């Protein structure tokens, strides 16, 4: 999401169910305790590349 002044924000969907996570975390996010590896061992479980709308 981008506001009228050009600032960008990323929504953390984990914040909807877990109060430990900020709704709009400070950027850049270098580490996330909610990050999850997919079952096949590859990165990208809860943290998917995003379009500026959601960040897990």
ZAMARGU-4260 file (C-alpha; in steps of 0.2 Angstrom, whole numbers, plus 5000, padded with zeros to 4 digits):
<rodrens>
0) 5000/5000/5000 | 5006/5017/4996 | 5000/5034/5003 | 4998/5050/4995 | 5015/5056/5000
5) 5024/5041/4992 | 5027/5031/5008 | 5025/5012/5007 | 5017/5000/5020 | 5016/4981/5020
10) 5002/4973/5029 | 5007/4958/5040 | 4992/4945/5039 | 4999/4936/5055 | 4993/4952/5065
15) 4975/4947/5061 | 4977/4932/5073 | 4993/4935/5083 | 4995/4951/5093 | 5014/4949/5094
20) 5015/4954/5076 | 5013/4973/5071 | 4999/4976/5058 | 5012/4987/5048 | 5029/4982/5053
25) 5044/4994/5052 | 5053/4992/5035 | 5065/4985/5030 | 5059/4968/5038 | 5076/4959/5040
30) 5069/4945/5051 | 5052/4939/5055 | 5048/4926/5069 | 5032/4921/5059 | 5042/4916/5044
35) 5039/4898/5040 | 5048/4886/5028 | 5037/4877/5016 | 5035/4858/5018 | 5048/4855/5004
40) 5061/4864/5013 | 5061/4879/5002 | 5059/4897/5008 | 5043/4906/5006 | 5031/4898/5018
45) 5022/4913/5027 | 5033/4926/5018 | 5029/4927/5000 | 5035/4940/4988 | 5021/4953/4988
50) 5013/4966/4978 | 5014/4979/4992 | 4997/4973/4999 | 5002/4959/5011 | 5017/4953/5021
55) 5017/4938/5031
</rodrens>
